[in-house]
């Protein structure tokens, strides 16, 4: 049996319930009984899984997990999972609104998530009692899908080393009061702060250009680098696509909104007061 280590954030009210816990099987099956709004249904509990329970009394805007696989040669392979994909999550981070309870956008107090090495399962229907009539759409779900590319039988393939140890960490959890708990190896907190400031600065620049008579085409040239923004470096996978989401929304405004409404839209974007993301005292 592979040695497995689980590290949650129990000191912040986010413990991990591991497979050897007497309630794990029952709670995992409860999560699986709710048809997932995103991705295929899983009929049985995966071999590699743990349950994250929100006992903090606060809503979690987003959290990131890290799976580490150590092989017999001492090499480590890492898989990160994040679920910051909803515009509602971005609205809370940028200070446009508060974290209002809904089935999918946040991780509410009392709710649970089944964390597998393939994706994160579960939503807030376990505490809200919401039973949608059909499969939900849009981006706001907590699913994470992943896959592996299998090599073709063209040339001999070196066998993969045997995995001897597995570790699961909750790398960071961002609460609705701005507290950022966890080691944050992926650098999500710093990335969000930088991206929100750049969004605000860009919106201010566009407001000044529009007041000076800039055309929608000139505004697009200012926005285009943000739409192509791809975080670089080893921490990139943990970064949020906030700038590209802002840029896509801005482009839709340029395409669909009348010219006289553009200034007001960018003025609102320039006045955002982002959530103060802070490390615990």
Backbone torsions as a table, in degrees:
resi	resn	phi	psi	omega
1	UNK	NA	135.7	-177.4
2	UNK	-74.7	131.4	176.3
3	UNK	-66.6	127.8	-177.7
4	UNK	-128.1	132.3	179.0
5	UNK	-116.4	133.1	-179.4
6	UNK	-118.0	128.2	178.5
7	UNK	-128.8	105.2	174.5
8	UNK	-93.1	-156.9	176.6
9	UNK	-127.2	61.8	-175.1
10	UNK	-62.1	-29.4	179.6
11	UNK	-68.0	-14.5	176.4
12	UNK	-111.8	15.1	177.2
13	UNK	81.6	22.7	179.8
14	UNK	-127.6	71.9	179.1
15	UNK	-80.1	155.6	172.6
16	UNK	-100.9	129.6	174.2
17	UNK	-95.0	116.5	-172.4
18	UNK	-92.6	163.3	-176.5
19	UNK	-58.4	-23.4	-179.9
20	UNK	-85.5	-1.6	178.2
21	UNK	-77.0	140.1	-175.4
22	UNK	-62.1	-22.4	-179.1
23	UNK	-97.5	-2.9	-173.6
24	UNK	-58.8	-51.6	-174.5
25	UNK	-59.7	-45.1	-179.3
26	UNK	-63.0	-45.0	-178.1
27	UNK	-70.2	-36.6	177.9
28	UNK	-64.9	-41.9	179.6
29	UNK	-66.1	-32.9	176.2
30	UNK	-61.9	-41.5	178.9
31	UNK	-66.0	-42.2	-177.7
32	UNK	-69.6	-25.0	-179.4
33	UNK	-67.7	-27.4	176.2
34	UNK	-79.1	118.9	-179.3
35	UNK	-58.7	128.9	-178.8
36	UNK	-67.6	134.8	177.9
37	UNK	-72.8	-16.1	-177.8
38	UNK	-137.0	128.4	177.7
39	UNK	86.9	170.6	-176.8
40	UNK	-74.3	154.3	176.6
41	UNK	-72.3	143.8	173.2
42	UNK	-105.9	123.1	-173.4
43	UNK	-83.3	-27.0	-177.9
44	UNK	-134.1	159.7	-177.8
45	UNK	-67.9	124.3	178.9
46	UNK	-61.6	156.1	-179.1
47	UNK	-64.7	-39.1	-179.4
48	UNK	-107.1	104.9	-175.5
49	UNK	-163.3	157.5	171.9
50	UNK	-152.0	162.4	-178.3
51	UNK	-111.5	127.9	174.2
52	UNK	-98.5	125.7	-177.9
53	UNK	-115.6	133.8	-179.3
54	UNK	-92.6	97.5	177.6
55	UNK	-105.7	15.7	-171.8
56	UNK	-80.2	-20.8	-173.3
57	UNK	81.6	0.4	179.4
58	UNK	-125.3	156.2	175.1
59	UNK	-78.9	141.1	174.4
60	UNK	-99.1	121.9	179.5
61	UNK	-69.0	-45.0	179.6
62	UNK	-160.2	158.1	172.2
63	UNK	-145.2	158.1	-178.5
64	UNK	-125.5	138.1	178.3
65	UNK	-114.8	153.8	175.9
66	UNK	-129.9	123.9	170.6
67	UNK	-103.4	131.9	176.0
68	UNK	-119.7	135.2	-180.0
69	UNK	-121.5	113.1	-178.9
70	UNK	-101.8	125.4	-176.8
71	UNK	-97.2	178.6	-175.0
72	UNK	-67.0	-16.2	177.5
73	UNK	-92.4	1.3	178.6
74	UNK	87.2	2.4	178.7
75	UNK	-82.0	147.2	-179.3
76	UNK	-117.6	128.3	172.6
77	UNK	-108.6	136.3	-173.4
78	UNK	-121.0	137.8	174.5
79	UNK	-126.4	126.5	178.4
80	UNK	-110.4	143.4	177.6
81	UNK	-126.6	130.3	174.1
82	UNK	-133.7	157.2	-176.4
83	UNK	-130.5	32.5	179.0
84	UNK	-91.6	81.3	-174.5
85	UNK	-130.1	-3.6	-173.6
86	UNK	-96.9	140.3	175.4
87	UNK	-64.6	-27.7	177.7
88	UNK	-67.5	-38.1	175.8
89	UNK	-63.7	-42.6	179.3
90	UNK	-64.4	-37.6	179.3
91	UNK	-63.3	-36.7	177.5
92	UNK	-68.9	-44.3	-179.0
93	UNK	-62.9	-36.7	-178.7
94	UNK	-87.7	4.0	175.0
95	UNK	80.2	12.3	-179.4
96	UNK	-74.5	-29.2	-177.3
97	UNK	-155.4	174.5	175.9
98	UNK	-99.2	167.5	-179.5
99	UNK	-78.3	89.4	179.5
100	UNK	-82.8	130.5	-176.8
101	UNK	-57.9	129.8	170.9
102	UNK	-146.1	170.9	-173.2
103	UNK	-64.7	-30.4	-164.8
104	UNK	-124.8	-23.6	-165.8
105	UNK	-77.6	-30.2	-174.8
106	UNK	-127.9	-178.8	177.5
107	UNK	-115.2	97.4	-169.3
108	UNK	-81.0	156.8	177.0
109	UNK	-56.9	136.4	179.6
110	UNK	88.3	-13.9	-178.0
111	UNK	-84.1	165.5	-178.5
112	UNK	-132.2	152.8	174.4
113	UNK	-129.4	135.0	175.0
114	UNK	-91.9	113.3	-177.1
115	UNK	-99.0	113.5	175.6
116	UNK	-108.2	172.7	179.0
117	UNK	-82.1	7.2	177.3
118	UNK	-112.3	-38.9	-179.7
119	UNK	-166.3	176.3	178.3
120	UNK	-107.3	127.6	-176.0
121	UNK	-114.7	149.8	177.6
122	UNK	112.7	157.7	177.3
123	UNK	-154.1	-171.7	-172.3
124	UNK	-83.9	6.5	177.4
125	UNK	-65.9	-19.9	179.0
126	UNK	-70.4	-20.7	177.2
127	UNK	-112.0	-23.8	179.9
128	UNK	-90.7	-21.6	-178.8
129	UNK	71.6	22.0	-179.0
130	UNK	-85.3	129.2	178.9
131	UNK	-123.4	88.6	179.9
132	UNK	-58.1	150.1	-178.8
133	UNK	-69.2	-32.6	-177.7
134	UNK	-140.8	-172.3	-179.6
135	UNK	-71.9	131.5	-177.6
136	UNK	-75.9	161.6	177.3
137	UNK	-126.4	179.3	177.9
138	UNK	84.7	175.6	-179.5
139	UNK	-101.0	119.5	-177.7
140	UNK	174.1	3.5	-176.2
141	UNK	-87.3	169.6	-177.5
142	UNK	-103.2	14.4	-178.7
143	UNK	-80.7	149.2	174.0
144	UNK	-134.3	115.8	-178.3
145	UNK	-104.9	141.1	178.7
146	UNK	-143.8	161.9	179.4
147	UNK	-151.9	168.8	178.4
148	UNK	-123.4	141.5	178.4
149	UNK	-89.9	120.8	-179.6
150	UNK	-89.8	132.5	-179.6
151	UNK	-68.9	145.8	176.1
152	UNK	-75.4	158.8	-179.2
153	UNK	-83.8	60.2	179.8
154	UNK	-99.7	-39.9	-179.3
155	UNK	-137.7	156.4	178.2
156	UNK	-57.5	139.6	-179.2
157	UNK	-112.9	130.2	179.4
158	UNK	-66.7	128.4	179.7
159	UNK	-59.6	141.4	177.6
160	UNK	-70.4	141.2	177.1
161	UNK	-59.7	152.3	-178.4
162	UNK	-74.7	132.3	176.3
163	UNK	-75.3	128.7	-179.0
164	UNK	-114.6	-15.3	-178.9
165	UNK	-151.6	141.5	178.5
166	UNK	-129.3	139.3	177.0
167	UNK	-128.7	137.5	173.4
168	UNK	-120.9	123.0	177.7
169	UNK	-120.6	141.7	163.7
170	UNK	-86.8	103.8	-170.5
171	UNK	-72.6	-43.2	177.9
172	UNK	-155.1	143.9	171.0
173	UNK	-130.2	129.1	179.8
174	UNK	-107.6	116.2	-178.2
175	UNK	-87.5	164.5	-175.6
176	UNK	-71.4	-8.2	173.9
177	UNK	-95.0	4.6	177.8
178	UNK	95.3	-7.4	178.6
179	UNK	-66.2	132.6	179.5
180	UNK	-116.3	102.8	-176.9
181	UNK	-98.7	148.4	177.7
182	UNK	109.8	167.7	-176.7
183	UNK	-67.9	-30.4	-179.8
184	UNK	55.0	53.1	176.3
185	UNK	-62.2	-28.6	-177.5
186	UNK	-79.7	-9.1	176.5
187	UNK	72.7	28.8	-176.0
188	UNK	-64.4	-43.2	-177.9
189	UNK	-58.6	-51.4	-179.5
190	UNK	-62.1	-39.4	-179.8
191	UNK	-62.6	-43.8	179.9
192	UNK	-64.0	-43.4	179.9
193	UNK	-60.3	-45.7	-179.4
194	UNK	-64.3	-44.1	-177.2
195	UNK	-68.1	-39.0	179.4
196	UNK	-67.0	-36.5	177.5
197	UNK	-68.2	-40.5	179.1
198	UNK	-65.8	-38.2	176.5
199	UNK	-60.5	-45.0	-179.3
200	UNK	-64.0	-44.1	179.8
201	UNK	-64.0	-39.6	179.9
202	UNK	-66.0	-42.2	178.6
203	UNK	-62.4	-39.1	177.1
204	UNK	-63.6	-41.6	178.2
205	UNK	-61.2	-42.6	-178.6
206	UNK	-67.2	-39.0	177.7
207	UNK	-58.6	-45.2	179.9
208	UNK	-63.6	-40.1	-179.9
209	UNK	-67.6	-41.4	179.2
210	UNK	-64.1	-40.4	178.4
211	UNK	-65.7	-24.7	178.7
212	UNK	-89.5	2.6	175.7
213	UNK	100.0	17.8	-179.5
214	UNK	-63.9	147.2	178.0
215	UNK	-88.3	162.0	174.9
216	UNK	-55.0	-34.3	178.3
217	UNK	-64.0	-40.1	178.5
218	UNK	-67.8	-36.3	176.7
219	UNK	-65.1	-40.0	179.5
220	UNK	-59.3	-38.9	179.9
221	UNK	-64.0	-29.1	177.1
222	UNK	-74.0	-35.5	-175.6
223	UNK	-79.8	-30.5	-170.4
224	UNK	-54.2	-41.6	178.3
225	UNK	-60.6	-30.6	179.1
226	UNK	-72.1	-37.0	179.1
227	UNK	-65.3	-28.9	179.9
228	UNK	-95.2	7.5	-175.5
229	UNK	-63.2	119.8	176.2
230	UNK	-128.2	111.1	179.2
231	UNK	-56.9	141.9	-177.9
232	UNK	-112.5	163.8	174.1
233	UNK	96.5	176.3	-175.2
234	UNK	-65.4	-20.6	-178.9
235	UNK	-92.7	1.9	-170.4
236	UNK	-58.4	-35.4	-175.5
237	UNK	-64.6	-23.3	179.7
238	UNK	-87.8	-4.3	-175.7
239	UNK	-78.7	154.1	-178.9
240	UNK	-93.1	146.3	179.0
241	UNK	-84.7	40.2	-174.0
242	UNK	-64.0	-45.0	-177.4
243	UNK	-64.4	-42.1	-179.9
244	UNK	-67.7	-35.3	177.0
245	UNK	-65.6	-42.2	176.6
246	UNK	-61.7	-44.8	-178.9
247	UNK	-63.3	-41.4	179.2
248	UNK	-63.6	-40.5	177.3
249	UNK	-64.4	-39.9	-179.9
250	UNK	-65.5	-40.0	178.7
251	UNK	-63.9	-39.7	177.3
252	UNK	-62.0	-37.2	176.9
253	UNK	-64.5	-42.3	179.3
254	UNK	-62.1	-34.2	-177.4
255	UNK	-80.1	-42.2	-168.2
256	UNK	-104.7	-27.7	-174.7
257	UNK	-84.7	146.8	174.5
258	UNK	-66.0	153.2	-175.4
259	UNK	-55.7	-36.6	-175.8
260	UNK	-70.4	-16.5	-179.6
261	UNK	-91.0	-13.2	-176.5
262	UNK	-63.5	-43.7	-177.0
263	UNK	-59.5	-44.5	-178.8
264	UNK	-63.3	-38.5	-178.9
265	UNK	-65.2	-45.2	-179.2
266	UNK	-73.5	-27.9	174.7
267	UNK	-63.8	-40.5	177.5
268	UNK	-65.2	-39.7	179.4
269	UNK	-66.6	-30.4	-179.0
270	UNK	-77.9	-16.0	-176.0
271	UNK	-102.5	11.6	-179.5
272	UNK	-62.3	146.0	175.1
273	UNK	-119.1	89.6	-174.2
274	UNK	-58.0	150.4	174.6
275	UNK	-57.7	134.8	-179.7
276	UNK	-76.0	101.1	-179.3
277	UNK	-84.3	114.7	-172.2
278	UNK	-133.0	149.7	174.0
279	UNK	-75.6	151.9	178.0
280	UNK	-62.2	149.4	179.2
281	UNK	-64.1	NA	NA
